[in-house]
Each structure stands twice: as C-alpha cells, then as structure tokens.
Amino acid sequence: MNSIGVRKAALAMASMHPADRRWMLARMPPAWRAALNPLLKEAQRFATMDISLLKSALSSEETSSPVEVPTPDVLIAVLDGLGSTWVARLLMAAAADHAEIYLATCAKQRAESIRREMAGLPATFPAALADAMARYLSDAGRKVSMVKAP
C-alpha cells in the first residue's frame, strides 16, 4: 500500500461505525492493520466529520477553477497553428464541445486525422493535465486576440 492510499483508507474507515471498522480490520492482512491503526486513531480524534469534506478528501479528482475557452474564431486560429495530434488532445481535454466547430473549418484530410486521433484518446483527462491544456488555449487565445485587434 502506498502512503496516500493508507491515509485515505484510514480517513474512510474512521468515518465508519465502530462495528463495521472492526469487521474490516479483522479481515485485513496484519501488515495493513499495523499501517492503518495509528492513522485511524489520529483520524478518530475528530469526533464529527463533514461528509462533503470527507468525499472531497477521498476523491481522486482535483478541483480546479474553470478556464475560459477562446471564442470560436480565436480557437480556430490557435488550433490551426498546431499539429493534428496536439489539436486532438487540446479539444478532448479542454474544448470538447467546440470540436465539431473546429473540425468543420478544417480540410477533409486534417479533420479525418484529428478525428482518428480523438477516437484513440480517453474521454476524460487527469484534472491537472486538462487544466494545463485549457490554460494553454486561454493564453494562446489572448495572444491571438491581441494580434487581431486593430
């Protein structure tokens, strides 16, 4: 077990009914019990637990503030300067709802290449990666907007 997993397990188990906690501990390998017991005792010091806070702490998703995707004309200008593999990743991670708008503006071969690449990508990206890609789009969009401005 890794240290993060042990801490999350201890936090989850501390919120359980004592009988359920004892039942789970009794069925664990001794090494796991030895790793969990000190953390359980520490977590149990906190008499009440906020369920939403507990869910947030146990969640593997990171929360991040939403980043504004550039307007379609600026998005098109930004993506046109990138290779199809990067375009596919940026669209899937940060602007999936804009994918068809962009693909409609592409030459047939480029659009097919991007679609093929997108088909092989996961539906969701790790939060930090998606956030970084969205920020890239936002920053690049601002730069393009400044160049376009009269």
PyMOL commands that set and color helices and strands:
alter all, ss='L'
color gray80, all
select helices_A, chain A and resi 3-14+18-26+30-44+51-58+72-80+84-94+96-105+108-119+127-148
alter helices_A, ss='H'
color red, helices_A
deselect
rebuild
show_as cartoon
